[in-house]
Amino acid sequence: MEYAIIIYMRIYFDNAATSFPKAPGTGDAVRCFIDEDGINLYRTSSRKADDVWNRVFALRSLIADMYNYPHPECIAFTLNVTEALNMMIKGIVPEGGHVITTSVEHNAVMRPLSQIRADVSRIPADRFGCSEMSIIPELITSSTKAIIINAASNVSGAVQDIAAAGEIANEYGIPLIIDAAQASPYVDIDMAKLNAAAICFTGHKGFLGPEGTGGAIIRKDIAESFPPLVAGGTGTESDDEGIPHTIPERLRAGTENLPGLIGLYHALSYTLGNKGRIEKHIERISERLYEGMRSIDGITIHGPGIDAPRVSVFSVTIKDRDPAEVASALLERGNIETRVGLHCAPSAHKTLGTFPEGTLRISPGPFTTADEIDALLALLKEISNE
């Protein structure tokens, strides 16, 4: 008996969760480190040590230059942006302290704040998910310890006015923490100009690197003084059981994800080297997607228009259809991968009026093709007309 083997082409629209494909050659860079360069920095006496250290420092320099901050040593590498946000929140905000954040934040911010029982004031947003930064001074109290802003929403795609938030934070002397998970590297964030306390980033989304990478670039005075989230061996100052004094060692104890960081260096080098071309491509396919969805009866796009400041993240609903059913139909009929639900940001959905059902989230990336956009649009139209 003969069996037919059907191979479905994978069509990926969930780059807001993690980029795919990764930057060309990223897997090879990770494999090469594991197969040929395995070393634990600051521990092993090896001829490999200098080369690996130089590549990790080159990664630090890429990130520091991108955020316009002259201190690459002030970068703490973590497993993801969630860990970086936890590190900054728990290092700066005391138990029960007052924090100002937006009404469209991710749970990577809201859950740590809940954990430390913070007193939270939320900056309201309009129906497109754009936060009204002019309200911040009204929310500031004598006990405000931080302002935390998500630079670009993982639900609506709206890019926030972090420059306005930075001006207010500096005027009142309040640390500003920025969640750049969806924003970087395509939304310009100037750390020196903002005088931000920290910018928290992830390596596996816009940077096109491997999962298990991320971190925070921290203002030097804070990096030298605030308590690290994790304490332990660093391979330096081992005669002292206290926290090391030097940075970056004091910021992150234990063995780092060196295979991931080497992969991230390769990926970010590719991404920044091709940034202009990638931006133009994403702009073209995002417009094609947005205008195509807008032409389909029954589809509502929850977020700013294509001409407004936004990233390529689109949340949609189809009239009288459960978003989960739509996502399942896309996968079953076209092998089109999306995300459905609340996207770990219930507050954002309450702001947009899509709670508790959530939305279908569509997030193309640098390697999404026009044919893939058209295939998605054709299926969405078919589903909407049923």
N, C-alpha and C positions, 0 to 999 in steps of 0.2 A: 504494500500500500504506500502510495506517495503522499507526503504531507506538504502542503503549501506553507511556506514561511513568509509572513508579511512583516516587512520592516518599515516602521513608521518614521518619517522624518521628524525630528524633534524641533518644535518651534517655541523658543524661549522668550517669555515676556515677564520675567520676575527679577530684573536686575536691581530693583530696590531691596530685594532680600539678599541676593549675592550676585555678582556679575558672572555671566557665562556667555560665550567663552571667556577664559582669562586672557591676559596679554600673551601673545605668541611667545613660546619658549619658557613660560613660567614654570611649567611642570618639569622641564629639563633642568632648570636652575636648581629647583628643590631636590630633584633626584641626584644631580651631580654633587651637591653638598653632602647628602646622606651617603652616597656611594664612595666619595673620594675625599671629602673635607671634614668629616665628622670630628668635632672638637668642642670642648666646653670652655668658653672664654674665661680668662682670669683664673683658671684652675690648672690647665694642662701646659706643661713646657713642651712646645711643639713648634716646628718651622711653619706650620699652617696658621699659627695664631695671628701673626701680623697681617697676613692676607685677609683673613676673616674679619679681624677687627677693622681693617681699612674699609671693607665692603659695608659693614654695619655703620661705620661712621659716615660713609658716603650716602647711605640711606638717610641718616640723621640730617645731613647737609641738604639733601633734596627737599626734605619736609620743611626744614627751617627756612630755606630760601622761598619755598612756595608760600609760606605764611608770613614772610618778611620779618623774621626774628633772628637776630645775629648770634643766638646761643643754641647751637645744635645739641649741646650737652644737657639742655633742659628738657629733653624729650624722654618720657617714660614709656617704654613699649609694654603693651598689655596684650591679652588674648583677643580683645575686641573693644569697641567703643563703650559698651556697657560697663566693663571693668574700669575703663578710664573715667567714666562719669561717676561711678561709685567712689573711686579713689579721690576725685576732686571734691565731691559733695561731702563725703565723710571726713575729709581732711580739713575742710574750710568751715563747714556748718556744724555748730554744736548741737547736741540733743535739744530738741524743742525750739531751735533758732528759727527766725523768720526768713523766708525765701520768697522772692518774686520770680514767677515763671509764666509761661504762656498757657492759654487754654487748649493748645494743640500739641502738647508735649507727648513724647514716647514714654512708655513705662520704664525705660532705662533711666529716666529722671524721676518719674513719679513714685516708683517703688522704693528706691533708696530714701527719698524724702519721707515716705510713709514709715520706713523702717526706723528712721531717727526721730520720728514724731515731729517733724518740722511743721511750723506754722506757715502755711502756703497761701499766698495771694496770687491770683491768676490774671494775667493781662488778657482782656477780651479780644476776640477776633471778629472780623466781618464774615459774611456768609461764604466767602471764598477761602477762608482760613488764614487771612492776612492779619497779623496781630497789630493792635493799635498802641504803638509804643508811646505815644503822647500821654497815655494814662499812667505810665510808670511812676512819675513823681507823686501822684495821689496815693500810691500804694506803699511808698517808702515810710518806714517807721524808724525809731531810734534803735531798734533791735534787728534791722534787716542785715543779714550776713552775706547774701549773694543774690545776683540776678542770673538766671539760667535761661538761655534762648536756644531753641532749635533753629538753626540757620535755614533749613529747608525741610518742609513737612514730608514725612513718608506716607502721608495719606492724600493730601490735596496737591502736593508738589509746590505749594506756595513758598517763595523765597522771602524771608523776613528782613526787615530793615534793621540789621544788626548795627549799622553805623549810628542810627538814632539811639539805640539801646546803649551803645558804647559811650556816647556823649553824656547821657544821663548818669550812667554808672560812674564815670570819671568825675562828673560834677559833684556827686554825693559821696565819692570815695568808697564805692561798694564793688567788690570783686565781680567781674563778669565771666561766666563760664559759657562756652559755646559748644553745642552739639553739632558737629559738622558731618555727621554720618552720611546724609544724603547730598550735602552741598559740595563737598570736596571731590575732585579738584576743580570743578567747573564754575563754582561761585567764588569770586575773589574774596579772601578774608585776610586783612592786613592786621596782624597781631600788634605790631609796633604802633600803628595809628590808633587802633582800638584801645591799646593798653589793657588788653584782656588778661584776666587771671590765668585762663587756660583755654585751649582749643582742643577738643576731644575728637579723634578721628578713627576711622576704621580702614583696614587695608584691603578688604575683600569686595568692596562695592565699586565706587568710582575709580579707585586706584588700580582695579583689575588684578589684584593680588590674591593670595590664598587665604582661606578662612584661618582663624586662629591668630590673626595679626591685627594690631591697632595700637592706640596709645593716646598720649596727651602731650602737647607742647605747653610748657608751664612757665609763667613769668618768673624770672630768675630769683627775685626776692622770696617768692612763695616756694619755689622748688628747693631752696636752701633751708627752709624753715618748717614747712608743714609736715605733719606725720604721715609717712607712707602707709598705704593700705595693707601691704604685706611686708613683714620683717623676717630677716633670716640671713643666710649666707650670701655674700656677694663676691667672695674671692679677694676682697680688699679690706684693710683695717681689721684683720682677723684677730688681732690681739685685744680687741675691745668688744665686749658683749652688747654695747650700746649701738644705736643706729649710726652708720657711717656718716661722715660729714661731707664727703665729696659727692658731686653729681656727675654723671647720672646714677652712680652705684646706689646711693641712698634711696632712690626713687623706686627701685624694683629689685627685690631679692629673689634668689633662686635661679635656676637655669632658664634662660630665655628660649623662646621658640626660634632657634637659629635657622633651621631649614625654612621656616615660614618667612623670616626676615630677609634671608637671602633671596627667596622667591619674590618678596615684596619689592626689594631693591630693583630686581630685574623688571618687574611689572610697572613700577612707578616711573622708572627710566623710560620705558616704552611709552607710557601714557603721557607724560609731560613732554616728551620729544615729539609726540604727534597730537598735542593738545588742540591746536588750531583746526586741524583736519577733522578730528573727532567731534569737536564742538559743532562744526558746520554740518557734519553728517547727522548728529543727533537733532539739531535744529530742523533739518529737512524732514526727517522721518517723524519727528514729533508733530510737526505741522500737518503732515499727511495723515497721521493717526487722528489728531484732534479734529480736523475738518471733516474727515471721513465719519467719525463717530457723531459729530454734530449734525450730519445730514441724515442720520438714521432715526426714524420716528420711534419714540418711546425711550430713548437713551438720555439720561441726565449725567452731565459731567460735573462732579463736585469739586470745584477748585477754580483758580483763576483762568482767564482766557490765555490763548497761545501767545498773545503779544505782551502779556504781563510778566513780571519777573517770576520765573518758575523753573523747576527741574522737570525731567522727563518721567514724571510719576503721575498717573491719571487714575482717579477713583471714579467709577461709574456704577449706576444702577439702571436696570431696564424695568419699565413700568409693569407691575403685576407679576414680576418674576423674582424668585429667590436668587440672590447672588451666588449661592452655593450651587444651585441647579445650573446656572449659566456657566460657571467655571467647569462643572462636570461635563456639560455638553461640549464645551470647547475642547476639553481633553479627549473625550471619547470620539468626537467626529473629526477633529483635526490635529490631535496630539499637540494642542496649543497649551502651554503651561503658563498659568497666571497665579495670582493669590487672591483668596477670598476671606472675608471676615473683618475683624476690627484692627488687624495689623499692629497689635500690641500698643494701640493708642486710643483707648476708649474716650478720653477727654476730647480728642480731635473729632471723633465721630459725633459726640454730643454737640460740639460747636457747629458742625456741618449739617446736623439734623439727620444723620444716618445711623444713629444708635437706636436699638441694639443689633439691628440686622447686619450692619456693616456694608461693605461695598466689594465690587470686583475691582482689583487693582491691576493695572496694566503698566509695565515699566520696561520699555525698549532700551537697548544699550548700544554701544559703539559698533557692534557687529550685526545688529538687526538690519534686515534688507527690506526694500520696498515691497518685494513679493510677499514677504512674511506679514507686513502691515496689511496688504491687500487681502491675504488669506484670512486674517483675523477679522477684518471689516466685513468680508463676505459672510462669515459665519455669524457674527453679531447681528447682521441684518436679517439673516435667515431665522435666528432664534427670536429676535424682536418681533418678527412678523407671524410667529406661530400662535 
